[in-house]
Amino acid sequence: SWSPHTVLIYPGPSAYSDMILTSDGDVALVYERGGTSPYGEIAFARFNEAWLDIGAPATQPPAVWDGGAGSGNETWQQANNWNSNATPTFDSGLEVVFNTVGAGSLTNAIGGDRTIHSLTFNADADSDVGIYLAEKISSPVTGYVLTFDGFYGNATVTVASGATGNFTVGVGGGSGPGSIQLATNLVVNQNGSGERKYDRTISGPGGSVKNGNGILFLRQRSPY
């Protein structure tokens, strides 16, 4: 269940192991290992949390959409579309939030392959949001992949109680561009009064679980 985020302790054959947390916060591991057999010797390893976090995403605040870049610039790479006026780092630690009060460009495009940890539609999301998995919203040609990847735990999609809009990831229906990838399990918390739609192909090793009383549509070739 830790895949795909793992740290290799020893590359050869191994067998029984035992692991504890030490009084100073390190991790201590004793295990059997060998060259051709897992029973050649008893080994001891000690490491800290920083070593385990090799490859972990950088800590960053949620990226909150305000659509400030205006018409013709409705893509995620435009810095002024985010409340911080800075383009976020799209990785497995990022939460993307729709939206600020009075936000514009609620029909938008990811503009490239993007990886995020979570997608949230907050209580201010009272208008419909449509996300193209493409380079632009007007006559898109190039499809891109939106990947949900929970480096720490499950990836999430949350529609807050009080959100009244309808929210679609993958605008365009069967002929639309792009796809959705689940690198890890995705938990959907649907508590809004509107509809939540995945309208593109979903694939990947992760599964999906839906909580809440709101309506969730899985369309196209989505075997979940």
Secondary structure, 3 states (H helix, E strand, C coil): CCCCCCCCCCCCCEEEEEEEECCCCCEEEEEEECCCCCCCEEEEEEECHHHHCCCCCCCCCCEEECCCCCCCCCECCCHHHECCCCCCCCCCCCEEEECCCCCCCCEEECCCCEEECEEEECCCCCCCEEEECECCCCCCCCECEEEECCCCCCEEEEECCCCCCCEEECCCHHHCCCEEEECCCEEEEECCCCEEEECCCEECCCCEEEECCCEEEECCCCCC
